[in-house]
Structures are given as C-alpha cells and as structure tokens.
Amino acid sequence: MGEAFTIPADWYDGTNAVRHSGQLAWDGRGTFMLDAPTDRQSFAASDLRFGETRPGKIVYRRESVPDFRLILPQDVPPGLAAQLPPKKDYGAWVDRLGLGKAAAIFAMVSAMAVALFLTAPDWLGPRIPASWERNIGDAMIGDFGGRICHTPAGDAALAKLLARVDPSEEKVRAGIANMSMVNAVALPGGQVLLFDGLVQQAESAEELAGVLAHEVGHVRERHVMTALLRQFGLSILLAGADSGVTNGVFGLASMGYSREAEREADEYARARMAEGDISPLGAAGFFERMSEEHGDNADTPALAGWLASHPSSGERAEAYRDAADDDARYTPVLTPEEFAALKSMCEEDPDVEAFDFF
C-alpha cells in the first residue's frame, strides 16, 4: 500500500459547466477521490490522462468522461506526481526521444519523402497498368463536357490521319477540342486532343500529322502518367474526377515532359511518318513558322502555348527537315477536302460547346 495524499483541486465533472472546488485525495491503492460540497466522485488512476498546462496549473482529463477536466497546482508532492499521468510537451514519441532526436528523424523522413516524390514518377508512371490509366483518364476527362468537335466528314478525316501515324491495332483515341489555344495534349488512358487553335494554324495535313504523331508518341512511350504524377502529384488521382473541366484543361495543357521525353516523342513521330510515307517537311514548315512568330530558334527556349513545354521550335524544325528523304515520293496524308473537313469541324458542329474561361 502506497502513501496517501490530499491536495486542493478544481474540476468540471463533464456533465455541466459548474466548476467544483474541493480536495483531491489519493488513497495509495490506485483510486483518486474528489470531494467538494457540490460534487463527490472517485475514479481509477488508469482513467486519468494528461490534458494541458496553464500558468501555475496542470489540467488532466478522464478517458471515460471526455468533457471532464481536473485542475491541479503545478507543484504537487513528488509522491502524488508519480501517480499522475506524465506531462507531454510535444507528443508521446517526441517526449520519449527528446526534441533534438525527433527533429533529426523528422528531417530525415522529410528528405526521403521529397526524394521519393521527385523520383517516383519516373519509375512509377510507366508501370501503372494501361487499364488503370484508362480509368483515370476517363474519370478526369470524360468527354470534356461536350466540347469535342464532331462532324461525319471531320471524324472520318481524323481517323484516317490517326491511322497513318498510329499503326498499332489498338489505336489511341483522338479528338479536336473546341478551344482556341495553339496546343495539343496527350491525356491519361491513350487520349490525344488537338485544340482547334492549333488546327487553324496548320497549313497542311502533314503539319497536323507531325503534331498528332508526336502526342501519340507520348502515349506509346508511356510518358503521360510520368508527367501527370510529376505535375500534380498523386493527389490528382483522387481529386481529378471532381475538378472542373476548365481547370483540368489548363492543368493538362501545361503538363510538361522532360526534354528527353519530348525528343523521344519526336523521334517516334518521325519514325511513324516514315513508315506511313508522310513527308516530314510539313512538320518542319510548321515549326519554322512557329519559330518566326514566337521568336525562338534552336538556341532559345520556346515562349508560348503548346511550344512552351517542348524543345525550341527551331530545333524541332531542323530535326524534321533532316529526316526528309530527297528521293522519296511522299503521298498526301489527306485530300484537300478531308483537310478542309478537319479545319471546319468545330465551326460546323451545331452541338459542340465552347470553353468558357471567365
């Protein structure tokens, strides 16, 4: 049997706002007793928990009565203090280790988390199953809220263009979005969008073929999930389905790949264009025109729109021009009528919705 103690105490019994003032007694056998003219009660020492410190006071609570509060003087007899729950300044594990060691461990874990976050996209992105990626893409993008342009002639022309640059049996899904930005984007789940602003900038079907083949290259080389994880972090996989269409478009349009991935996609595009007997000079002309309009060349970064996350348009124009075979007789990728159908898709689709940004 241990030593008994009695000290002044104040408490709230957890059932009302009345403050009781009286005595706290420790019987030496594991039980605390409170005695006041307005309240008497007892409880096991194991039910008491440390709450907080106040000037000159320590507050305890009871596990079984959440709103109970016991207020004791800060200086209690050592024998009684040994029966009370220990004071916690930072939390149980921090108090056990000490603030210095805990801070060192936290810094180490934080550094590891940052390193994992920075490197995870490169090895995790290509390993995400294609079926998962398609589900993620469908959840995030859907049908862009009816903002994809459709006409019978335009859809047929786009399918023909896609078949020339994507010979795989399982084709990517391509569309033209009713958006005036000069941009194109590869989305999760094998979806590629050309924005109408870019389509209107193109002067030939071969120019569009180069852009489309490049975005297909991102899909086939599994760059999309890597870039998505790097750009938005893993949280977008959970939050993306609840994001607005406009926010999603701007986020995805700004999704950047590494320069190595961009060059891989361009190499893929040039290889597919060679297999499809498509002249790379159209793509070269497109990038040369973009270089002149935006003032970038092979030695300076691109400035705006779709070009901003890619190698300079001057560099790309040079690479596509070098890929041309002087002895080849390239066949037109589309007829003039089919190219015109692509250009007029968004204008002639009576049901397509426009993107409203403001």
C-alpha positions as CSV (number, residue, x, y, z in Angstrom):
1,M,0.0,0.0,0.0
2,G,1.4,3.4,-1.0
3,E,1.4,6.7,0.7
4,A,-1.9,8.7,0.7
5,F,-2.1,12.4,-0.3
6,T,-4.7,15.2,-0.3
7,I,-4.3,18.5,-2.2
8,P,-6.7,21.3,-3.2
9,A,-8.2,20.8,-6.7
10,D,-10.8,22.3,-9.0
11,W,-12.7,20.3,-11.6
12,Y,-15.5,20.2,-14.1
13,D,-17.5,16.9,-13.9
14,G,-18.1,16.7,-17.6
15,T,-21.9,17.0,-17.4
16,N,-22.3,20.7,-16.9
17,A,-20.4,24.0,-16.8
18,V,-20.3,24.1,-13.0
19,R,-16.8,24.5,-11.5
20,H,-16.3,22.5,-8.4
21,S,-13.6,23.4,-5.8
22,G,-12.5,21.0,-3.1
23,Q,-9.9,18.3,-2.4
24,L,-8.2,15.6,-4.5
25,A,-7.3,12.6,-2.4
26,W,-5.1,9.6,-3.4
27,D,-5.8,6.5,-1.3
28,G,-2.5,4.8,-2.1
29,R,-4.3,1.9,-3.7
30,G,-4.9,3.2,-7.2
31,T,-8.0,5.4,-6.8
32,F,-8.5,9.1,-6.9
33,M,-11.3,10.7,-4.9
34,L,-12.7,14.2,-5.4
35,D,-14.6,15.8,-2.5
36,A,-16.5,19.2,-2.7
37,P,-19.8,20.5,-1.3
38,T,-21.2,20.3,-4.8
39,D,-19.7,17.0,-6.0
40,R,-18.2,13.8,-4.8
41,Q,-16.8,11.1,-7.0
42,S,-14.0,8.6,-7.4
43,F,-12.2,7.0,-10.3
44,A,-9.2,4.8,-11.1
45,A,-5.8,6.3,-11.7
46,S,-5.7,4.5,-15.0
47,D,-8.6,6.6,-16.2
48,L,-6.7,9.9,-15.9
49,R,-4.9,11.4,-18.9
50,F,-2.7,14.5,-19.2
51,G,-4.5,17.4,-20.8
52,E,-2.6,20.7,-20.9
53,T,-0.6,23.1,-18.9
54,R,-1.8,26.6,-17.8
55,P,0.1,29.3,-15.9
56,G,0.8,27.6,-12.5
57,K,-1.7,24.8,-13.2
58,I,-1.8,21.4,-14.9
59,V,-5.1,20.1,-16.4
60,Y,-6.0,16.4,-16.6
61,R,-8.9,14.7,-18.2
62,R,-10.6,11.3,-17.9
63,E,-10.7,8.8,-20.7
64,S,-14.2,7.6,-19.8
65,V,-15.7,11.2,-19.4
66,P,-14.4,13.3,-22.4
67,D,-15.5,16.6,-21.0
68,F,-14.2,16.1,-17.5
69,R,-11.3,18.4,-16.5
70,L,-9.2,18.3,-13.3
71,I,-7.2,21.4,-12.5
72,L,-4.3,20.9,-10.1
73,P,-1.5,23.2,-8.8
74,Q,1.7,22.8,-10.9
75,D,3.7,21.9,-7.7
76,V,2.3,18.7,-6.3
77,P,4.0,16.4,-3.8
78,P,6.5,14.2,-5.6
79,G,4.8,11.0,-4.3
80,L,1.5,12.2,-5.8
81,A,3.1,13.4,-9.0
82,A,4.4,9.8,-9.5
83,Q,0.8,8.6,-9.7
84,L,-0.4,11.3,-12.2
85,P,0.0,10.9,-16.0
86,P,3.3,12.4,-17.2
87,K,3.4,15.8,-18.8
88,K,3.7,15.7,-22.6
89,D,5.2,18.7,-24.3
90,Y,5.4,17.5,-27.9
91,G,3.6,14.2,-28.1
92,A,4.4,10.8,-26.7
93,W,7.1,9.6,-29.1
94,V,8.8,13.0,-29.2
95,D,8.8,13.2,-25.4
96,R,10.4,9.8,-25.2
97,L,13.1,10.5,-27.8
98,G,13.8,14.1,-27.0
99,L,13.2,17.1,-29.2
100,G,16.6,17.0,-30.8
101,K,16.5,13.4,-31.9
102,A,12.9,13.7,-33.0
103,A,13.7,16.8,-35.2
104,A,16.6,14.8,-36.8
105,I,14.3,11.9,-37.5
106,F,11.7,14.2,-39.0
107,A,14.3,15.9,-41.2
108,M,15.5,12.6,-42.4
109,V,12.0,11.3,-43.2
110,S,11.1,14.6,-44.9
111,A,14.2,14.4,-47.1
112,M,13.3,10.8,-48.0
113,A,9.7,11.8,-48.8
114,V,10.9,14.7,-51.1
115,A,13.4,12.3,-52.8
116,L,10.7,9.7,-53.3
117,F,8.2,12.3,-54.7
118,L,10.8,13.7,-57.1
119,T,11.9,10.3,-58.4
120,A,8.7,8.2,-58.1
121,P,7.1,9.5,-61.3
122,D,10.0,8.2,-63.5
123,W,9.7,4.6,-62.3
124,L,6.0,4.5,-61.2
125,G,4.4,6.2,-64.3
126,P,5.4,3.5,-66.9
127,R,4.4,0.7,-64.5
128,I,0.8,1.8,-64.0
129,P,-1.3,-0.7,-65.8
130,A,-2.9,0.6,-69.0
131,S,-6.3,-0.3,-67.8
132,W,-5.8,1.8,-64.7
133,E,-4.5,4.7,-66.7
134,R,-7.6,4.5,-69.0
135,N,-9.9,4.5,-66.0
136,I,-8.0,7.5,-64.5
137,G,-8.3,9.3,-67.9
138,D,-12.0,8.6,-68.2
139,A,-12.6,9.8,-64.6
140,M,-10.6,13.0,-65.1
141,I,-11.5,13.9,-68.6
142,G,-14.7,12.1,-69.7
143,D,-15.9,13.7,-72.9
144,F,-14.7,17.2,-71.9
145,G,-18.3,18.1,-71.2
146,G,-19.4,18.0,-74.9
147,R,-16.5,20.3,-76.0
148,I,-15.1,17.8,-78.6
149,C,-16.0,18.7,-82.1
150,H,-17.7,16.1,-84.4
151,T,-18.9,16.1,-88.0
152,P,-19.1,13.0,-90.1
153,A,-16.5,14.2,-92.6
154,G,-14.2,15.6,-89.9
155,D,-14.4,12.4,-87.8
156,A,-13.5,10.3,-90.9
157,A,-10.6,12.6,-91.8
158,L,-9.2,12.5,-88.3
159,A,-9.5,8.7,-88.2
160,K,-7.6,8.5,-91.5
161,L,-4.9,10.8,-90.2
162,L,-4.6,8.8,-87.0
163,A,-4.3,5.5,-88.8
164,R,-1.3,6.9,-90.8
165,V,0.6,7.9,-87.7
166,D,-0.5,5.2,-85.3
167,P,-0.2,1.7,-87.0
168,S,-1.0,-0.2,-83.8
169,E,-4.1,-2.3,-83.7
170,E,-5.3,-0.7,-80.6
171,K,-5.5,2.9,-81.6
172,V,-5.3,5.9,-79.3
173,R,-8.4,8.0,-79.0
174,A,-8.1,11.3,-80.8
175,G,-10.3,14.4,-80.9
176,I,-10.3,18.1,-81.7
177,A,-11.3,20.3,-78.8
178,N,-13.2,23.5,-79.3
179,M,-10.5,25.7,-77.8
180,S,-8.6,28.5,-79.4
181,M,-5.2,27.8,-77.8
182,V,-2.4,26.7,-80.1
183,N,-2.0,23.5,-78.2
184,A,-2.2,19.7,-78.2
185,V,-2.1,17.3,-75.3
186,A,-1.8,13.6,-74.7
187,L,-4.1,12.5,-71.8
188,P,-4.1,9.5,-69.5
189,G,-5.7,6.4,-70.9
190,G,-4.5,6.8,-74.5
191,Q,-6.4,10.0,-75.4
192,V,-5.0,12.7,-77.6
193,L,-6.5,16.1,-78.2
194,L,-5.6,18.7,-80.8
195,F,-7.0,22.1,-79.9
196,D,-8.8,23.9,-82.7
197,G,-6.5,26.9,-82.4
198,L,-3.6,24.6,-83.5
199,V,-5.7,23.1,-86.3
200,Q,-6.5,26.6,-87.6
201,Q,-2.7,27.4,-87.5
202,A,-1.9,24.4,-89.7
203,E,-1.5,24.9,-93.4
204,S,-1.4,21.3,-94.4
205,A,-2.5,17.9,-93.2
206,E,1.2,16.9,-93.0
207,E,1.7,19.7,-90.3
208,L,-1.1,18.1,-88.3
209,A,0.3,14.7,-88.8
210,G,3.6,15.7,-87.2
211,V,1.8,17.2,-84.2
212,L,-0.6,14.2,-83.8
213,A,2.2,11.7,-84.2
214,H,4.2,13.5,-81.5
215,E,1.4,13.2,-79.0
216,V,0.8,9.6,-80.0
217,G,4.5,9.1,-79.2
218,H,3.9,10.3,-75.6
219,V,1.1,7.7,-75.3
220,R,3.1,4.8,-76.7
221,E,6.3,5.7,-74.8
222,R,4.2,5.8,-71.5
223,H,5.2,9.4,-70.8
224,V,1.8,10.6,-69.9
225,M,1.4,9.1,-66.4
226,T,5.0,10.1,-65.6
227,A,4.3,13.7,-66.4
228,L,1.0,13.7,-64.7
229,L,2.5,12.4,-61.4
230,R,5.3,14.9,-61.6
231,Q,3.0,17.8,-62.4
232,F,0.2,17.3,-60.0
233,G,1.4,14.7,-57.5
234,L,-0.5,11.6,-56.6
235,S,-3.4,13.7,-55.2
236,I,-4.8,14.4,-58.7
237,L,-5.6,10.7,-59.0
238,L,-8.1,11.2,-56.2
239,A,-9.1,14.9,-56.9
240,G,-9.1,14.9,-60.6
241,A,-12.6,13.4,-61.0
242,D,-14.0,16.3,-59.0
243,S,-12.1,19.1,-60.8
244,G,-13.9,21.4,-63.2
245,V,-13.4,20.8,-66.9
246,T,-11.8,24.1,-67.5
247,N,-9.3,23.7,-64.6
248,G,-8.5,20.2,-65.9
249,V,-7.8,21.5,-69.4
250,F,-5.5,24.2,-68.2
251,G,-3.7,21.9,-65.9
252,L,-3.2,19.2,-68.6
253,A,-2.3,21.7,-71.2
254,S,0.5,22.9,-69.0
255,M,1.7,19.4,-68.2
256,G,5.4,19.3,-69.0
257,Y,7.5,16.4,-70.0
258,S,11.3,16.2,-69.7
259,R,13.3,17.3,-72.7
260,E,14.3,13.7,-73.1
261,A,10.7,12.6,-73.3
262,E,9.9,15.3,-75.8
263,R,12.7,14.2,-78.1
264,E,11.6,10.6,-77.7
265,A,8.1,11.6,-78.8
266,D,9.6,13.5,-81.8
267,E,11.7,10.5,-82.7
268,Y,8.6,8.3,-82.5
269,A,6.7,10.7,-84.7
270,R,9.4,10.9,-87.4
271,A,9.7,7.1,-87.5
272,R,5.9,6.6,-87.8
273,M,5.7,9.3,-90.5
274,A,8.5,7.5,-92.4
275,E,6.6,4.2,-92.1
276,G,3.4,5.9,-93.2
277,D,5.0,7.6,-96.2
278,I,4.2,11.1,-94.8
279,S,6.6,13.9,-95.6
280,P,8.2,15.4,-92.5
281,L,8.7,18.7,-94.4
282,G,5.2,19.7,-93.4
283,A,6.0,19.4,-89.7
284,A,9.3,21.2,-90.4
285,G,7.4,24.1,-92.0
286,F,5.0,24.3,-89.1
287,F,7.8,24.6,-86.6
288,E,9.7,27.1,-88.7
289,R,6.6,29.3,-88.9
290,M,6.1,29.0,-85.1
291,S,9.8,29.9,-84.6
292,E,9.4,33.1,-86.7
293,E,6.1,34.0,-84.9
294,H,7.3,33.4,-81.4
295,G,11.0,34.4,-81.8
296,D,12.5,31.1,-80.7
297,N,15.1,29.1,-82.5
298,A,17.3,26.1,-81.9
299,D,19.3,28.0,-79.3
300,T,16.5,29.6,-77.3
301,P,13.5,28.2,-75.4
302,A,10.0,28.4,-76.8
303,L,7.8,31.1,-75.5
304,A,4.1,30.3,-75.6
305,G,1.3,27.8,-75.9
306,W,2.0,24.2,-76.8
307,L,5.6,25.1,-77.7
308,A,6.4,26.3,-74.2
309,S,6.9,22.8,-72.7
310,H,8.8,21.4,-75.7
311,P,12.3,21.8,-77.2
312,S,12.6,25.0,-79.2
313,S,10.6,25.0,-82.5
314,G,13.7,25.9,-84.4
315,E,15.5,22.8,-83.1
316,R,12.5,20.7,-84.0
317,A,12.1,22.2,-87.5
318,E,15.7,21.3,-88.2
319,A,15.3,17.7,-87.0
320,Y,12.2,17.2,-89.1
321,R,13.8,18.7,-92.2
322,D,16.9,16.5,-91.8
323,A,14.5,13.5,-91.6
324,A,13.2,14.1,-95.2
325,D,14.3,11.7,-97.9
326,D,15.2,13.6,-101.0
327,D,14.5,10.5,-103.2
328,A,11.1,9.6,-101.6
329,R,7.8,10.3,-103.2
330,Y,5.6,11.0,-100.4
331,T,1.8,10.6,-100.8
332,P,-0.6,13.2,-99.4
333,V,-1.8,12.2,-96.0
334,L,-5.3,13.6,-96.7
335,T,-7.1,15.0,-99.6
336,P,-7.8,18.8,-99.7
337,E,-11.4,18.1,-98.9
338,E,-10.5,15.9,-95.9
339,F,-8.1,18.6,-94.6
340,A,-10.8,21.2,-95.0
341,A,-13.3,19.0,-93.1
342,L,-10.8,19.0,-90.1
343,K,-10.5,22.7,-90.3
344,S,-14.2,23.3,-90.2
345,M,-15.2,20.6,-87.6
346,C,-15.7,22.9,-84.7
347,E,-17.4,25.6,-86.7
348,E,-19.8,23.2,-88.3
349,D,-20.7,21.1,-85.2
350,P,-24.0,22.6,-84.0
351,D,-23.9,20.8,-80.7
352,V,-20.3,21.4,-79.5
353,E,-19.9,23.7,-76.5
354,A,-17.2,26.4,-76.3
355,F,-14.7,26.6,-73.4
356,D,-15.6,29.5,-71.1
357,F,-12.6,30.6,-69.0
358,F,-14.0,33.6,-67.2
